[in-house]
Amino acid sequence: MLRLKPGFQVLASHAGFRARGLTTVNASRSLRRAAAALLLGGTSTALAAYFLLPDISRGAPTCDNIPLSPSHFTPAKLVSSTITSSGTKILTLAIPPELLPEEGDLFAPIWSVFIKDDDIQVERPYTPLDGVDENGNMKFWIKRYQHGEVSRWLHSKQVGDTIEIRGPLKTWSWKDDAWDEIILISGGTGITPFYQLLRTVSSGNSSFQGRITLLHSSKTLSELPPHDILDPLLNFARHNPEKFRLKFFVDSFGETKGQSSMDLEVHKGSIGKESIRSALHSVSWFPWWRGLFSQDSDVSDRKILFLVCGPEKMVEAIAGPYGRNYSQGPVGGVLQSLGYKSRQVWKL
Ligand SMILES: Cc1cc2nc3c(=O)[nH]c(=O)nc-3n(C[C@H](O)[C@H](O)[C@H](O)COP(=O)(O)OP(=O)(O)OC[C@H]3O[C@@H](n4cnc5c(N)ncnc54)[C@H](O)[C@@H]3O)c2cc1C
């Protein structure tokens, strides 16, 4: 586990999309010492240690009278549960407002919390869509995996049930002035960290001056993100076309024959080289003859960032495979063929 500052951890990837071994809630001091030693060896080793070795924080106690923190579980109440498609739900958890930590920075994007399946003492990270409000509410869009441990358990919970969480945990650190342009590429519930980031940018709590494009892909129209996610994003794009654009893709239109219940332009097919290239403002916004010379010439020195989050196969096709032990691995796939370098690509 890599500690950034008290109460913070970095997560290596959006692991729902990469099946990972069960994270048991048993602790072992000696293995923790080994993890600490590995941590000195560098970030990727530390991240590996986080995922491979048991850690005391995963065997953390439950406390209901001290502020939410990664070092212990806090009991939360399930206050609403709404089915959003055949395999997804929006769940809202609430912790008592007096248990919210005072340091606002903790909730800067992108962060998540671990949710514990009390039956088998296993935890998984999930991304609060709108962060946390002053009443302690956190809303999640959660996919149920057919054989998944925690997601199935969560889908079985009823309003009023207690669910333990610990966090916040940093997934990726946002910086307002680091990039001129950001391309977010997601599949399925991989949109959740991007939604959280975009809500911060659109809320005026960010001085980011660049442009963002979201390319999102789902299997079918009925599996597209729910209104709770799409409506605020569409609204942001409608009122800020210079700042934010979004484009949706589906593998097939399914039974709907292309009719979406939402006011959306949806493309059939996967996100590939052409869709990524044409999403770039710095390319597609130039007159065509400038684009001819600039589009693939030398992109590696531009302040363009790609964040990719989704099923492992999709991440691999777009940005190359993850490295060993949940490290980033080299840039591959479409982004490599377009000339982007590892400092410009992050696989969540
Ligand atoms: C930082 C972060 C944030 C995240 N945020 C979200 C979010 O907001 N929403 C969300 O839905 N997910 C999110 N995830 C993913 C989430 O953490 C879980 O990984 C996901 O819910 C699956 O967990 P699980 O315990 O249900 O599945 P697991 O038990 O971990 O199984 C994972 C996969 O393996 C398959 N599997 C399990 N057992 C078997 C078996 N015996 N045979 C064959 N296949 C099997 C499952 O079907 C599933 O596809 C996030 C992940 C990370 C890292």
The ligand as an SDF file (V2000), in Angstrom:
LIG
                    3D

 53 58  0  0  0  0  0  0  0  0999 V2000
  -10.9670    2.0190   -7.9620 C   0  0  0  0  0  0  0  0  0  0  0  0
  -12.1220    1.1460   -8.4020 C   0  0  0  0  0  0  0  0  0  0  0  0
  -13.3980    1.6850   -8.4610 C   0  0  0  0  0  0  0  0  0  0  0  0
  -14.4840    0.8850   -8.8750 C   0  0  0  0  0  0  0  0  0  0  0  0
  -15.7240    1.4540   -8.9850 N   0  0  0  0  0  0  0  0  0  0  0  0
  -16.7680    0.6800   -9.4130 C   0  0  0  0  0  0  0  0  0  0  0  0
  -18.0900    1.2530   -9.5460 C   0  0  0  0  0  0  0  0  0  0  0  0
  -18.3220    2.4370   -9.2730 O   0  0  0  0  0  0  0  0  0  0  0  0
  -19.0800    0.4300   -9.9780 N   0  0  0  0  0  0  0  0  0  0  0  0
  -18.8750   -0.9070  -10.2750 C   0  0  0  0  0  0  0  0  0  0  0  0
  -19.8280   -1.6030  -10.6530 O   0  0  0  0  0  0  0  0  0  0  0  0
  -17.6370   -1.4500  -10.1540 N   0  0  0  0  0  0  0  0  0  0  0  0
  -16.5950   -0.7030   -9.7070 C   0  0  0  0  0  0  0  0  0  0  0  0
  -15.3560   -1.2830   -9.5520 N   0  0  0  0  0  0  0  0  0  0  0  0
  -15.2350   -2.7540   -9.6940 C   0  0  0  0  0  0  0  0  0  0  0  0
  -15.5080   -3.4350   -8.3200 C   0  0  0  0  0  0  0  0  0  0  0  0
  -14.5170   -3.0430   -7.3920 O   0  0  0  0  0  0  0  0  0  0  0  0
  -15.5130   -4.9580   -8.3460 C   0  0  0  0  0  0  0  0  0  0  0  0
  -14.2950   -5.3980   -8.9030 O   0  0  0  0  0  0  0  0  0  0  0  0
  -16.6790   -5.5660   -9.1080 C   0  0  0  0  0  0  0  0  0  0  0  0
  -17.9010   -5.1630   -8.5330 O   0  0  0  0  0  0  0  0  0  0  0  0
  -16.6010   -7.0980   -9.1190 C   0  0  0  0  0  0  0  0  0  0  0  0
  -16.4630   -7.5220   -7.8000 O   0  0  0  0  0  0  0  0  0  0  0  0
  -17.1340   -8.8910   -7.3270 P   0  0  0  0  0  0  0  0  0  0  0  0
  -16.6310   -9.1480   -5.9490 O   0  0  0  0  0  0  0  0  0  0  0  0
  -18.6010   -8.8680   -7.5340 O   0  0  0  0  0  0  0  0  0  0  0  0
  -16.5460   -9.8930   -8.3780 O   0  0  0  0  0  0  0  0  0  0  0  0
  -15.3240  -10.9390   -8.1490 P   0  0  0  0  0  0  0  0  0  0  0  0
  -15.7380  -11.9780   -7.2010 O   0  0  0  0  0  0  0  0  0  0  0  0
  -14.1030  -10.1420   -7.8460 O   0  0  0  0  0  0  0  0  0  0  0  0
  -15.2520  -11.5030   -9.5980 O   0  0  0  0  0  0  0  0  0  0  0  0
  -14.7370  -10.7010  -10.6610 C   0  0  0  0  0  0  0  0  0  0  0  0
  -15.0620  -11.3640  -11.9930 C   0  0  0  0  0  0  0  0  0  0  0  0
  -14.6800  -12.7150  -11.9770 O   0  0  0  0  0  0  0  0  0  0  0  0
  -15.7970  -13.5250  -12.2910 C   0  0  0  0  0  0  0  0  0  0  0  0
  -15.7820  -14.7290  -11.4590 N   0  0  0  0  0  0  0  0  0  0  0  0
  -15.8030  -14.7950  -10.1160 C   0  0  0  0  0  0  0  0  0  0  0  0
  -15.7800  -16.0700   -9.7200 N   0  0  0  0  0  0  0  0  0  0  0  0
  -15.7500  -16.8230  -10.8440 C   0  0  0  0  0  0  0  0  0  0  0  0
  -15.7260  -18.1910  -11.1100 C   0  0  0  0  0  0  0  0  0  0  0  0
  -15.7140  -19.1090  -10.1160 N   0  0  0  0  0  0  0  0  0  0  0  0
  -15.7070  -18.6180  -12.3870 N   0  0  0  0  0  0  0  0  0  0  0  0
  -15.6940  -17.7220  -13.4020 C   0  0  0  0  0  0  0  0  0  0  0  0
  -15.7210  -16.3920  -13.2290 N   0  0  0  0  0  0  0  0  0  0  0  0
  -15.7500  -15.9600  -11.9670 C   0  0  0  0  0  0  0  0  0  0  0  0
  -16.9980  -12.7070  -11.9520 C   0  0  0  0  0  0  0  0  0  0  0  0
  -18.1530  -13.0900  -12.6890 O   0  0  0  0  0  0  0  0  0  0  0  0
  -16.5320  -11.3560  -12.3200 C   0  0  0  0  0  0  0  0  0  0  0  0
  -16.6550  -11.1720  -13.7140 O   0  0  0  0  0  0  0  0  0  0  0  0
  -14.2680   -0.4850   -9.1900 C   0  0  0  0  0  0  0  0  0  0  0  0
  -12.9740   -1.0240   -9.1220 C   0  0  0  0  0  0  0  0  0  0  0  0
  -11.9170   -0.2180   -8.7320 C   0  0  0  0  0  0  0  0  0  0  0  0
  -10.5310   -0.8170   -8.6690 C   0  0  0  0  0  0  0  0  0  0  0  0
  1  2  1  0
  2  3  1  0
  2 52  2  0
  3  4  2  0
  4  5  1  0
  4 50  1  0
  5  6  2  0
  6  7  1  0
  6 13  1  0
  7  8  2  0
  7  9  1  0
  9 10  1  0
 10 11  2  0
 10 12  1  0
 12 13  2  0
 13 14  1  0
 14 15  1  0
 14 50  1  0
 15 16  1  0
 16 17  1  0
 16 18  1  0
 18 19  1  0
 18 20  1  0
 20 21  1  0
 20 22  1  0
 22 23  1  0
 23 24  1  0
 24 25  2  0
 24 26  1  0
 24 27  1  0
 27 28  1  0
 28 29  2  0
 28 30  1  0
 28 31  1  0
 31 32  1  0
 32 33  1  0
 33 34  1  0
 33 48  1  0
 34 35  1  0
 35 36  1  0
 35 46  1  0
 36 37  1  0
 36 45  1  0
 37 38  2  0
 38 39  1  0
 39 40  1  0
 39 45  2  0
 40 41  1  0
 40 42  2  0
 42 43  1  0
 43 44  2  0
 44 45  1  0
 46 47  1  0
 46 48  1  0
 48 49  1  0
 50 51  2  0
 51 52  1  0
 52 53  1  0
M  END
$$$$
